[in-house]
Amino acid sequence: MEEELSSEKDYQRKAVLVGNELLTGRFTFGQKLGVYVYGPTNFKDPVYQRYGSNYHITNTLFADIHLKTHRHVTDLTEARLGWSFFRAYN
């Protein structure tokens, strides 16, 4: 049974996240582990992981794809195109 969304309810979440990234030329591969520390709504699982890969097209333009999972179930898939104000590599 699904819960109905309400404008009165607080859906914000805050988490602590730790992880590492492997830099290989223009590619960056990352994995992170997070634990929700705040959230008034009930979570099915307070622990989650993020896995991702970035590709630096130029020194400042990049594309990436990331997965957010709760244990073995993917909750969110992100694909982004971004611009960095700092040089990503030499």
mmCIF file as gemmi writes it, N, C-alpha and C atoms, coordinates in Angstrom:
data_model
loop_
_atom_site.group_PDB
_atom_site.id
_atom_site.type_symbol
_atom_site.label_atom_id
_atom_site.label_alt_id
_atom_site.label_comp_id
_atom_site.label_asym_id
_atom_site.label_entity_id
_atom_site.label_seq_id
_atom_site.pdbx_PDB_ins_code
_atom_site.Cartn_x
_atom_site.Cartn_y
_atom_site.Cartn_z
_atom_site.occupancy
_atom_site.B_iso_or_equiv
_atom_site.pdbx_formal_charge
_atom_site.auth_seq_id
_atom_site.auth_asym_id
_atom_site.pdbx_PDB_model_num
ATOM 1 N N . MET Axp A 1 ? 0.84 -1.173 0 1 0 ? 1 A 1
ATOM 2 C CA . MET Axp A 1 ? 0 0 0 1 0 ? 1 A 1
ATOM 3 C C . MET Axp A 1 ? 0.889 1.241 0 1 0 ? 1 A 1
ATOM 4 N N . GLU Axp A 2 ? 0.655 2.137 -0.943 1 0 ? 2 A 1
ATOM 5 C CA . GLU Axp A 2 ? 1.473 3.337 -1.048 1 0 ? 2 A 1
ATOM 6 C C . GLU Axp A 2 ? 0.909 4.447 -0.184 1 0 ? 2 A 1
ATOM 7 N N . GLU Axp A 3 ? 1.822 5.239 0.356 1 0 ? 3 A 1
ATOM 8 C CA . GLU Axp A 3 ? 1.44 6.372 1.176 1 0 ? 3 A 1
ATOM 9 C C . GLU Axp A 3 ? 1.229 7.58 0.276 1 0 ? 3 A 1
ATOM 10 N N . GLU Axp A 4 ? 0.211 8.357 0.532 1 0 ? 4 A 1
ATOM 11 C CA . GLU Axp A 4 ? -0.085 9.524 -0.279 1 0 ? 4 A 1
ATOM 12 C C . GLU Axp A 4 ? 0.838 10.681 0.111 1 0 ? 4 A 1
ATOM 13 N N . LEU Axp A 5 ? 1.329 11.437 -0.89 1 0 ? 5 A 1
ATOM 14 C CA . LEU Axp A 5 ? 2.192 12.579 -0.625 1 0 ? 5 A 1
ATOM 15 C C . LEU Axp A 5 ? 1.385 13.711 -0.022 1 0 ? 5 A 1
ATOM 16 N N . SER Axp A 6 ? 1.982 14.402 0.927 1 0 ? 6 A 1
ATOM 17 C CA . SER Axp A 6 ? 1.312 15.497 1.607 1 0 ? 6 A 1
ATOM 18 C C . SER Axp A 6 ? 2.232 16.711 1.635 1 0 ? 6 A 1
ATOM 19 N N . SER Axp A 7 ? 1.657 17.903 1.441 1 0 ? 7 A 1
ATOM 20 C CA . SER Axp A 7 ? 2.469 19.127 1.496 1 0 ? 7 A 1
ATOM 21 C C . SER Axp A 7 ? 2.822 19.487 2.937 1 0 ? 7 A 1
ATOM 22 N N . GLU Axp A 8 ? 2.164 18.867 3.909 1 0 ? 8 A 1
ATOM 23 C CA . GLU Axp A 8 ? 2.414 19.132 5.319 1 0 ? 8 A 1
ATOM 24 C C . GLU Axp A 8 ? 3.565 18.3 5.882 1 0 ? 8 A 1
ATOM 25 N N . LYS Axp A 9 ? 3.922 17.24 5.201 1 0 ? 9 A 1
ATOM 26 C CA . LYS Axp A 9 ? 4.922 16.309 5.708 1 0 ? 9 A 1
ATOM 27 C C . LYS Axp A 9 ? 6.333 16.743 5.294 1 0 ? 9 A 1
ATOM 28 N N . ASP Axp A 10 ? 7.317 16.48 6.136 1 0 ? 10 A 1
ATOM 29 C CA . ASP Axp A 10 ? 8.709 16.82 5.862 1 0 ? 10 A 1
ATOM 30 C C . ASP Axp A 10 ? 9.38 15.627 5.173 1 0 ? 10 A 1
ATOM 31 N N . TYR Axp A 11 ? 9.76 15.784 3.898 1 0 ? 11 A 1
ATOM 32 C CA . TYR Axp A 11 ? 10.377 14.7 3.136 1 0 ? 11 A 1
ATOM 33 C C . TYR Axp A 11 ? 11.886 14.852 3.016 1 0 ? 11 A 1
ATOM 34 N N . GLN Axp A 12 ? 12.477 15.8 3.721 1 0 ? 12 A 1
ATOM 35 C CA . GLN Axp A 12 ? 13.915 16.008 3.632 1 0 ? 12 A 1
ATOM 36 C C . GLN Axp A 12 ? 14.659 14.86 4.298 1 0 ? 12 A 1
ATOM 37 N N . ARG Axp A 13 ? 15.873 14.606 3.779 1 0 ? 13 A 1
ATOM 38 C CA . ARG Axp A 13 ? 16.744 13.603 4.373 1 0 ? 13 A 1
ATOM 39 C C . ARG Axp A 13 ? 18.155 14.171 4.429 1 0 ? 13 A 1
ATOM 40 N N . LYS Axp A 14 ? 18.867 13.806 5.466 1 0 ? 14 A 1
ATOM 41 C CA . LYS Axp A 14 ? 20.277 14.181 5.58 1 0 ? 14 A 1
ATOM 42 C C . LYS Axp A 14 ? 21.059 12.906 5.838 1 0 ? 14 A 1
ATOM 43 N N . ALA Axp A 15 ? 22.252 12.846 5.267 1 0 ? 15 A 1
ATOM 44 C CA . ALA Axp A 15 ? 23.041 11.621 5.372 1 0 ? 15 A 1
ATOM 45 C C . ALA Axp A 15 ? 24.516 11.948 5.524 1 0 ? 15 A 1
ATOM 46 N N . VAL Axp A 16 ? 25.255 10.999 6.06 1 0 ? 16 A 1
ATOM 47 C CA . VAL Axp A 16 ? 26.71 11.04 6.117 1 0 ? 16 A 1
ATOM 48 C C . VAL Axp A 16 ? 27.193 10.084 5.037 1 0 ? 16 A 1
ATOM 49 N N . LEU Axp A 17 ? 28.149 10.541 4.234 1 0 ? 17 A 1
ATOM 50 C CA . LEU Axp A 17 ? 28.595 9.777 3.071 1 0 ? 17 A 1
ATOM 51 C C . LEU Axp A 17 ? 30.115 9.696 3.067 1 0 ? 17 A 1
ATOM 52 N N . VAL Axp A 18 ? 30.681 8.503 2.911 1 0 ? 18 A 1
ATOM 53 C CA . VAL Axp A 18 ? 32.129 8.311 2.776 1 0 ? 18 A 1
ATOM 54 C C . VAL Axp A 18 ? 32.38 7.425 1.569 1 0 ? 18 A 1
ATOM 55 N N . GLY Axp A 19 ? 33.539 7.62 0.938 1 0 ? 19 A 1
ATOM 56 C CA . GLY Axp A 19 ? 33.834 6.796 -0.227 1 0 ? 19 A 1
ATOM 57 C C . GLY Axp A 19 ? 35.202 7.084 -0.795 1 0 ? 19 A 1
ATOM 58 N N . ASN Axp A 20 ? 35.427 6.535 -1.976 1 0 ? 20 A 1
ATOM 59 C CA . ASN Axp A 20 ? 36.696 6.76 -2.659 1 0 ? 20 A 1
ATOM 60 C C . ASN Axp A 20 ? 36.462 6.895 -4.148 1 0 ? 20 A 1
ATOM 61 N N . GLU Axp A 21 ? 37.449 7.453 -4.831 1 0 ? 21 A 1
ATOM 62 C CA . GLU Axp A 21 ? 37.388 7.623 -6.278 1 0 ? 21 A 1
ATOM 63 C C . GLU Axp A 21 ? 38.702 7.169 -6.881 1 0 ? 21 A 1
ATOM 64 N N . LEU Axp A 22 ? 38.614 6.539 -8.022 1 0 ? 22 A 1
ATOM 65 C CA . LEU Axp A 22 ? 39.78 6.094 -8.774 1 0 ? 22 A 1
ATOM 66 C C . LEU Axp A 22 ? 39.888 6.968 -10.014 1 0 ? 22 A 1
ATOM 67 N N . LEU Axp A 23 ? 40.984 7.716 -10.122 1 0 ? 23 A 1
ATOM 68 C CA . LEU Axp A 23 ? 41.209 8.602 -11.265 1 0 ? 23 A 1
ATOM 69 C C . LEU Axp A 23 ? 42.08 7.892 -12.279 1 0 ? 23 A 1
ATOM 70 N N . THR Axp A 24 ? 41.575 7.753 -13.497 1 0 ? 24 A 1
ATOM 71 C CA . THR Axp A 24 ? 42.342 7.107 -14.563 1 0 ? 24 A 1
ATOM 72 C C . THR Axp A 24 ? 42.237 7.963 -15.822 1 0 ? 24 A 1
ATOM 73 N N . GLY Axp A 25 ? 43.138 8.898 -15.968 1 0 ? 25 A 1
ATOM 74 C CA . GLY Axp A 25 ? 43.108 9.776 -17.134 1 0 ? 25 A 1
ATOM 75 C C . GLY Axp A 25 ? 41.867 10.649 -17.13 1 0 ? 25 A 1
ATOM 76 N N . ARG Axp A 26 ? 41.036 10.516 -18.155 1 0 ? 26 A 1
ATOM 77 C CA . ARG Axp A 26 ? 39.813 11.311 -18.258 1 0 ? 26 A 1
ATOM 78 C C . ARG Axp A 26 ? 38.636 10.692 -17.501 1 0 ? 26 A 1
ATOM 79 N N . PHE Axp A 27 ? 38.776 9.454 -17.043 1 0 ? 27 A 1
ATOM 80 C CA . PHE Axp A 27 ? 37.701 8.762 -16.32 1 0 ? 27 A 1
ATOM 81 C C . PHE Axp A 27 ? 37.899 8.84 -14.81 1 0 ? 27 A 1
ATOM 82 N N . THR Axp A 28 ? 36.795 8.929 -14.085 1 0 ? 28 A 1
ATOM 83 C CA . THR Axp A 28 ? 36.78 8.83 -12.635 1 0 ? 28 A 1
ATOM 84 C C . THR Axp A 28 ? 35.718 7.813 -12.255 1 0 ? 28 A 1
ATOM 85 N N . PHE Axp A 29 ? 36.092 6.819 -11.473 1 0 ? 29 A 1
ATOM 86 C CA . PHE Axp A 29 ? 35.145 5.821 -10.983 1 0 ? 29 A 1
ATOM 87 C C . PHE Axp A 29 ? 35.032 5.991 -9.475 1 0 ? 29 A 1
ATOM 88 N N . GLY Axp A 30 ? 33.823 6.024 -8.952 1 0 ? 30 A 1
ATOM 89 C CA . GLY Axp A 30 ? 33.65 6.244 -7.524 1 0 ? 30 A 1
ATOM 90 C C . GLY Axp A 30 ? 32.648 5.301 -6.9 1 0 ? 30 A 1
ATOM 91 N N . GLN Axp A 31 ? 32.866 5.041 -5.622 1 0 ? 31 A 1
ATOM 92 C CA . GLN Axp A 31 ? 31.899 4.286 -4.833 1 0 ? 31 A 1
ATOM 93 C C . GLN Axp A 31 ? 31.84 4.923 -3.455 1 0 ? 31 A 1
ATOM 94 N N . LYS Axp A 32 ? 30.622 5.057 -2.948 1 0 ? 32 A 1
ATOM 95 C CA . LYS Axp A 32 ? 30.418 5.719 -1.666 1 0 ? 32 A 1
ATOM 96 C C . LYS Axp A 32 ? 29.377 4.952 -0.861 1 0 ? 32 A 1
ATOM 97 N N . LEU Axp A 33 ? 29.486 5.047 0.46 1 0 ? 33 A 1
ATOM 98 C CA . LEU Axp A 33 ? 28.54 4.415 1.373 1 0 ? 33 A 1
ATOM 99 C C . LEU Axp A 33 ? 27.943 5.51 2.242 1 0 ? 33 A 1
ATOM 100 N N . GLY Axp A 34 ? 26.611 5.538 2.338 1 0 ? 34 A 1
ATOM 101 C CA . GLY Axp A 34 ? 25.938 6.571 3.106 1 0 ? 34 A 1
ATOM 102 C C . GLY Axp A 34 ? 24.974 5.99 4.119 1 0 ? 34 A 1
ATOM 103 N N . VAL Axp A 35 ? 24.751 6.765 5.178 1 0 ? 35 A 1
ATOM 104 C CA . VAL Axp A 35 ? 23.785 6.406 6.22 1 0 ? 35 A 1
ATOM 105 C C . VAL Axp A 35 ? 22.938 7.646 6.493 1 0 ? 35 A 1
ATOM 106 N N . TYR Axp A 36 ? 21.619 7.497 6.417 1 0 ? 36 A 1
ATOM 107 C CA . TYR Axp A 36 ? 20.732 8.609 6.735 1 0 ? 36 A 1
ATOM 108 C C . TYR Axp A 36 ? 20.799 8.907 8.223 1 0 ? 36 A 1
ATOM 109 N N . VAL Axp A 37 ? 21.013 10.179 8.579 1 0 ? 37 A 1
ATOM 110 C CA . VAL Axp A 37 ? 21.058 10.584 9.982 1 0 ? 37 A 1
ATOM 111 C C . VAL Axp A 37 ? 19.843 11.43 10.362 1 0 ? 37 A 1
ATOM 112 N N . TYR Axp A 38 ? 19.096 11.888 9.369 1 0 ? 38 A 1
ATOM 113 C CA . TYR Axp A 38 ? 17.878 12.648 9.634 1 0 ? 38 A 1
ATOM 114 C C . TYR Axp A 38 ? 16.861 12.315 8.564 1 0 ? 38 A 1
ATOM 115 N N . GLY Axp A 39 ? 15.645 12.141 8.98 1 0 ? 39 A 1
ATOM 116 C CA . GLY Axp A 39 ? 14.552 11.925 8.055 1 0 ? 39 A 1
ATOM 117 C C . GLY Axp A 39 ? 13.308 11.527 8.813 1 0 ? 39 A 1
ATOM 118 N N . PRO Axp A 40 ? 12.33 12.418 8.879 1 0 ? 40 A 1
ATOM 119 C CA . PRO Axp A 40 ? 11.126 12.103 9.639 1 0 ? 40 A 1
ATOM 120 C C . PRO Axp A 40 ? 10.265 11.017 8.991 1 0 ? 40 A 1
ATOM 121 N N . THR Axp A 41 ? 10.419 10.785 7.696 1 0 ? 41 A 1
ATOM 122 C CA . THR Axp A 41 ? 9.665 9.697 7.067 1 0 ? 41 A 1
ATOM 123 C C . THR Axp A 41 ? 10.408 8.382 7.279 1 0 ? 41 A 1
ATOM 124 N N . ASN Axp A 42 ? 9.692 7.312 7.315 1 0 ? 42 A 1
ATOM 125 C CA . ASN Axp A 42 ? 10.31 6.005 7.533 1 0 ? 42 A 1
ATOM 126 C C . ASN Axp A 42 ? 11.047 5.55 6.287 1 0 ? 42 A 1
ATOM 127 N N . PHE Axp A 43 ? 12.238 4.99 6.483 1 0 ? 43 A 1
ATOM 128 C CA . PHE Axp A 43 ? 13.031 4.467 5.387 1 0 ? 43 A 1
ATOM 129 C C . PHE Axp A 43 ? 12.926 2.953 5.395 1 0 ? 43 A 1
ATOM 130 N N . LYS Axp A 44 ? 12.925 2.381 4.205 1 0 ? 44 A 1
ATOM 131 C CA . LYS Axp A 44 ? 12.996 0.92 4.133 1 0 ? 44 A 1
ATOM 132 C C . LYS Axp A 44 ? 14.369 0.449 4.582 1 0 ? 44 A 1
ATOM 133 N N . ASP Axp A 45 ? 15.387 1.252 4.249 1 0 ? 45 A 1
ATOM 134 C CA . ASP Axp A 45 ? 16.761 0.901 4.6 1 0 ? 45 A 1
ATOM 135 C C . ASP Axp A 45 ? 17.543 2.199 4.832 1 0 ? 45 A 1
ATOM 136 N N . PRO Axp A 46 ? 18.125 2.419 5.999 1 0 ? 46 A 1
ATOM 137 C CA . PRO Axp A 46 ? 18.851 3.663 6.267 1 0 ? 46 A 1
ATOM 138 C C . PRO Axp A 46 ? 20.25 3.712 5.651 1 0 ? 46 A 1
ATOM 139 N N . VAL Axp A 47 ? 20.707 2.616 5.052 1 0 ? 47 A 1
ATOM 140 C CA . VAL Axp A 47 ? 22.039 2.548 4.451 1 0 ? 47 A 1
ATOM 141 C C . VAL Axp A 47 ? 21.884 2.529 2.929 1 0 ? 47 A 1
ATOM 142 N N . TYR Axp A 48 ? 22.741 3.294 2.235 1 0 ? 48 A 1
ATOM 143 C CA . TYR Axp A 48 ? 22.702 3.273 0.773 1 0 ? 48 A 1
ATOM 144 C C . TYR Axp A 48 ? 24.112 3.388 0.207 1 0 ? 48 A 1
ATOM 145 N N . GLN Axp A 49 ? 24.25 3.048 -1.067 1 0 ? 49 A 1
ATOM 146 C CA . GLN Axp A 49 ? 25.514 3.163 -1.78 1 0 ? 49 A 1
ATOM 147 C C . GLN Axp A 49 ? 25.304 4.016 -3.023 1 0 ? 49 A 1
ATOM 148 N N . ARG Axp A 50 ? 26.382 4.673 -3.437 1 0 ? 50 A 1
ATOM 149 C CA . ARG Axp A 50 ? 26.387 5.41 -4.716 1 0 ? 50 A 1
ATOM 150 C C . ARG Axp A 50 ? 27.575 4.916 -5.525 1 0 ? 50 A 1
ATOM 151 N N . TYR Axp A 51 ? 27.321 4.576 -6.763 1 0 ? 51 A 1
ATOM 152 C CA . TYR Axp A 51 ? 28.355 4.145 -7.69 1 0 ? 51 A 1
ATOM 153 C C . TYR Axp A 51 ? 28.29 5.061 -8.897 1 0 ? 51 A 1
ATOM 154 N N . GLY Axp A 52 ? 29.448 5.456 -9.417 1 0 ? 52 A 1
ATOM 155 C CA . GLY Axp A 52 ? 29.402 6.362 -10.54 1 0 ? 52 A 1
ATOM 156 C C . GLY Axp A 52 ? 30.661 6.383 -11.365 1 0 ? 52 A 1
ATOM 157 N N . SER Axp A 53 ? 30.506 6.939 -12.555 1 0 ? 53 A 1
ATOM 158 C CA . SER Axp A 53 ? 31.609 7.104 -13.487 1 0 ? 53 A 1
ATOM 159 C C . SER Axp A 53 ? 31.483 8.468 -14.15 1 0 ? 53 A 1
ATOM 160 N N . ASN Axp A 54 ? 32.583 9.216 -14.171 1 0 ? 54 A 1
ATOM 161 C CA . ASN Axp A 54 ? 32.644 10.515 -14.839 1 0 ? 54 A 1
ATOM 162 C C . ASN Axp A 54 ? 33.611 10.414 -16.014 1 0 ? 54 A 1
ATOM 163 N N . TYR Axp A 55 ? 33.3 11.109 -17.097 1 0 ? 55 A 1
ATOM 164 C CA . TYR Axp A 55 ? 34.211 11.211 -18.23 1 0 ? 55 A 1
ATOM 165 C C . TYR Axp A 55 ? 34.416 12.684 -18.532 1 0 ? 55 A 1
ATOM 166 N N . HIS Axp A 56 ? 35.666 13.136 -18.506 1 0 ? 56 A 1
ATOM 167 C CA . HIS Axp A 56 ? 35.993 14.535 -18.791 1 0 ? 56 A 1
ATOM 168 C C . HIS Axp A 56 ? 36.231 14.68 -20.292 1 0 ? 56 A 1
ATOM 169 N N . ILE Axp A 57 ? 35.28 15.294 -20.967 1 0 ? 57 A 1
ATOM 170 C CA . ILE Axp A 57 ? 35.328 15.477 -22.421 1 0 ? 57 A 1
ATOM 171 C C . ILE Axp A 57 ? 36.421 16.474 -22.775 1 0 ? 57 A 1
ATOM 172 N N . THR Axp A 58 ? 36.457 17.58 -22.047 1 0 ? 58 A 1
ATOM 173 C CA . THR Axp A 58 ? 37.531 18.568 -22.164 1 0 ? 58 A 1
ATOM 174 C C . THR Axp A 58 ? 38.029 18.841 -20.743 1 0 ? 58 A 1
ATOM 175 N N . ASN Axp A 59 ? 38.894 19.835 -20.578 1 0 ? 59 A 1
ATOM 176 C CA . ASN Axp A 59 ? 39.38 20.181 -19.239 1 0 ? 59 A 1
ATOM 177 C C . ASN Axp A 59 ? 38.263 20.625 -18.308 1 0 ? 59 A 1
ATOM 178 N N . THR Axp A 60 ? 37.175 21.17 -18.854 1 0 ? 60 A 1
ATOM 179 C CA . THR Axp A 60 ? 36.115 21.705 -18.006 1 0 ? 60 A 1
ATOM 180 C C . THR Axp A 60 ? 34.744 21.065 -18.237 1 0 ? 60 A 1
ATOM 181 N N . LEU Axp A 61 ? 34.521 20.403 -19.344 1 0 ? 61 A 1
ATOM 182 C CA . LEU Axp A 61 ? 33.233 19.788 -19.668 1 0 ? 61 A 1
ATOM 183 C C . LEU Axp A 61 ? 33.274 18.304 -19.331 1 0 ? 61 A 1
ATOM 184 N N . PHE Axp A 62 ? 32.247 17.812 -18.621 1 0 ? 62 A 1
ATOM 185 C CA . PHE Axp A 62 ? 32.231 16.4 -18.245 1 0 ? 62 A 1
ATOM 186 C C . PHE Axp A 62 ? 30.827 15.811 -18.371 1 0 ? 62 A 1
ATOM 187 N N . ALA Axp A 63 ? 30.767 14.507 -18.477 1 0 ? 63 A 1
ATOM 188 C CA . ALA Axp A 63 ? 29.513 13.756 -18.477 1 0 ? 63 A 1
ATOM 189 C C . ALA Axp A 63 ? 29.661 12.657 -17.437 1 0 ? 63 A 1
ATOM 190 N N . ASP Axp A 64 ? 28.571 12.336 -16.758 1 0 ? 64 A 1
ATOM 191 C CA . ASP Axp A 64 ? 28.663 11.259 -15.77 1 0 ? 64 A 1
ATOM 192 C C . ASP Axp A 64 ? 27.349 10.504 -15.64 1 0 ? 64 A 1
ATOM 193 N N . ILE Axp A 65 ? 27.451 9.33 -15.074 1 0 ? 65 A 1
ATOM 194 C CA . ILE Axp A 65 ? 26.29 8.504 -14.771 1 0 ? 65 A 1
ATOM 195 C C . ILE Axp A 65 ? 26.515 7.904 -13.389 1 0 ? 65 A 1
ATOM 196 N N . HIS Axp A 66 ? 25.474 7.941 -12.557 1 0 ? 66 A 1
ATOM 197 C CA . HIS Axp A 66 ? 25.573 7.457 -11.184 1 0 ? 66 A 1
ATOM 198 C C . HIS Axp A 66 ? 24.345 6.626 -10.831 1 0 ? 66 A 1
ATOM 199 N N . LEU Axp A 67 ? 24.542 5.657 -9.968 1 0 ? 67 A 1
ATOM 200 C CA . LEU Axp A 67 ? 23.456 4.848 -9.416 1 0 ? 67 A 1
ATOM 201 C C . LEU Axp A 67 ? 23.422 5.034 -7.912 1 0 ? 67 A 1
ATOM 202 N N . LYS Axp A 68 ? 22.23 5.17 -7.359 1 0 ? 68 A 1
ATOM 203 C CA . LYS Axp A 68 ? 22.053 5.173 -5.905 1 0 ? 68 A 1
ATOM 204 C C . LYS Axp A 68 ? 21.267 3.916 -5.577 1 0 ? 68 A 1
ATOM 205 N N . THR Axp A 69 ? 21.823 3.089 -4.711 1 0 ? 69 A 1
ATOM 206 C CA . THR Axp A 69 ? 21.182 1.816 -4.389 1 0 ? 69 A 1
ATOM 207 C C . THR Axp A 69 ? 20.988 1.677 -2.889 1 0 ? 69 A 1
ATOM 208 N N . HIS Axp A 70 ? 19.946 0.973 -2.532 1 0 ? 70 A 1
ATOM 209 C CA . HIS Axp A 70 ? 19.733 0.547 -1.154 1 0 ? 70 A 1
ATOM 210 C C . HIS Axp A 70 ? 19.972 -0.957 -1.159 1 0 ? 70 A 1
ATOM 211 N N . ARG Axp A 71 ? 21.151 -1.342 -0.654 1 0 ? 71 A 1
ATOM 212 C CA . ARG Axp A 71 ? 21.63 -2.732 -0.699 1 0 ? 71 A 1
ATOM 213 C C . ARG Axp A 71 ? 21.731 -3.168 -2.157 1 0 ? 71 A 1
ATOM 214 N N . HIS Axp A 72 ? 20.846 -4.003 -2.637 1 0 ? 72 A 1
ATOM 215 C CA . HIS Axp A 72 ? 20.95 -4.527 -3.998 1 0 ? 72 A 1
ATOM 216 C C . HIS Axp A 72 ? 19.881 -3.97 -4.942 1 0 ? 72 A 1
ATOM 217 N N . VAL Axp A 73 ? 19.092 -2.983 -4.505 1 0 ? 73 A 1
ATOM 218 C CA . VAL Axp A 73 ? 18.012 -2.433 -5.314 1 0 ? 73 A 1
ATOM 219 C C . VAL Axp A 73 ? 18.35 -0.995 -5.703 1 0 ? 73 A 1
ATOM 220 N N . THR Axp A 74 ? 18.383 -0.712 -7.007 1 0 ? 74 A 1
ATOM 221 C CA . THR Axp A 74 ? 18.676 0.638 -7.484 1 0 ? 74 A 1
ATOM 222 C C . THR Axp A 74 ? 17.479 1.544 -7.239 1 0 ? 74 A 1
ATOM 223 N N . ASP Axp A 75 ? 17.732 2.662 -6.567 1 0 ? 75 A 1
ATOM 224 C CA . ASP Axp A 75 ? 16.686 3.623 -6.225 1 0 ? 75 A 1
ATOM 225 C C . ASP Axp A 75 ? 16.667 4.782 -7.215 1 0 ? 75 A 1
ATOM 226 N N . LEU Axp A 76 ? 17.845 5.154 -7.735 1 0 ? 76 A 1
ATOM 227 C CA . LEU Axp A 76 ? 17.956 6.339 -8.568 1 0 ? 76 A 1
ATOM 228 C C . LEU Axp A 76 ? 19.087 6.155 -9.571 1 0 ? 76 A 1
ATOM 229 N N . THR Axp A 77 ? 18.848 6.561 -10.807 1 0 ? 77 A 1
ATOM 230 C CA . THR Axp A 77 ? 19.878 6.594 -11.838 1 0 ? 77 A 1
ATOM 231 C C . THR Axp A 77 ? 19.975 8.033 -12.332 1 0 ? 77 A 1
ATOM 232 N N . GLU Axp A 78 ? 21.189 8.589 -12.329 1 0 ? 78 A 1
ATOM 233 C CA . GLU Axp A 78 ? 21.405 9.965 -12.771 1 0 ? 78 A 1
ATOM 234 C C . GLU Axp A 78 ? 22.357 9.968 -13.964 1 0 ? 78 A 1
ATOM 235 N N . ALA Axp A 79 ? 22.053 10.784 -14.946 1 0 ? 79 A 1
ATOM 236 C CA . ALA Axp A 79 ? 22.969 11.044 -16.059 1 0 ? 79 A 1
ATOM 237 C C . ALA Axp A 79 ? 23.077 12.561 -16.159 1 0 ? 79 A 1
ATOM 238 N N . ARG Axp A 80 ? 24.307 13.066 -16.181 1 0 ? 80 A 1
ATOM 239 C CA . ARG Axp A 80 ? 24.499 14.514 -16.172 1 0 ? 80 A 1
ATOM 240 C C . ARG Axp A 80 ? 25.54 14.944 -17.192 1 0 ? 80 A 1
ATOM 241 N N . LEU Axp A 81 ? 25.402 16.166 -17.63 1 0 ? 81 A 1
ATOM 242 C CA . LEU Axp A 81 ? 26.403 16.848 -18.435 1 0 ? 81 A 1
ATOM 243 C C . LEU Axp A 81 ? 26.714 18.113 -17.663 1 0 ? 81 A 1
ATOM 244 N N . GLY Axp A 82 ? 27.989 18.366 -17.367 1 0 ? 82 A 1
ATOM 245 C CA . GLY Axp A 82 ? 28.318 19.494 -16.515 1 0 ? 82 A 1
ATOM 246 C C . GLY Axp A 82 ? 29.524 20.272 -16.968 1 0 ? 82 A 1
ATOM 247 N N . TRP Axp A 83 ? 29.69 21.402 -16.347 1 0 ? 83 A 1
ATOM 248 C CA . TRP Axp A 83 ? 30.798 22.315 -16.613 1 0 ? 83 A 1
ATOM 249 C C . TRP Axp A 83 ? 31.501 22.6 -15.293 1 0 ? 83 A 1
ATOM 250 N N . SER Axp A 84 ? 32.807 22.435 -15.264 1 0 ? 84 A 1
ATOM 251 C CA . SER Axp A 84 ? 33.582 22.697 -14.062 1 0 ? 84 A 1
ATOM 252 C C . SER Axp A 84 ? 34.374 23.985 -14.251 1 0 ? 84 A 1
ATOM 253 N N . PHE Axp A 85 ? 34.488 24.775 -13.204 1 0 ? 85 A 1
ATOM 254 C CA . PHE Axp A 85 ? 35.265 26 -13.265 1 0 ? 85 A 1
ATOM 255 C C . PHE Axp A 85 ? 36.748 25.743 -13.011 1 0 ? 85 A 1
ATOM 256 N N . PHE Axp A 86 ? 37.076 24.515 -12.643 1 0 ? 86 A 1
ATOM 257 C CA . PHE Axp A 86 ? 38.456 24.137 -12.376 1 0 ? 86 A 1
ATOM 258 C C . PHE Axp A 86 ? 38.878 23.068 -13.375 1 0 ? 86 A 1
ATOM 259 N N . ARG Axp A 87 ? 40.152 23.016 -13.683 1 0 ? 87 A 1
ATOM 260 C CA . ARG Axp A 87 ? 40.668 22 -14.597 1 0 ? 87 A 1
ATOM 261 C C . ARG Axp A 87 ? 40.609 20.64 -13.948 1 0 ? 87 A 1
ATOM 262 N N . ALA Axp A 88 ? 40.102 19.659 -14.664 1 0 ? 88 A 1
ATOM 263 C CA . ALA Axp A 88 ? 39.955 18.314 -14.113 1 0 ? 88 A 1
ATOM 264 C C . ALA Axp A 88 ? 41.252 17.516 -14.184 1 0 ? 88 A 1
ATOM 265 N N . TYR Axp A 89 ? 42.053 17.738 -15.195 1 0 ? 89 A 1
ATOM 266 C CA . TYR Axp A 89 ? 43.289 16.999 -15.381 1 0 ? 89 A 1
ATOM 267 C C . TYR Axp A 89 ? 44.264 17.873 -16.131 1 0 ? 89 A 1
ATOM 268 N N . ASN Axp A 90 ? 45.517 17.461 -16.214 1 0 ? 90 A 1
ATOM 269 C CA . ASN Axp A 90 ? 46.537 18.227 -16.94 1 0 ? 90 A 1
ATOM 270 C C . ASN Axp A 90 ? 46.723 17.715 -18.337 1 0 ? 90 A 1
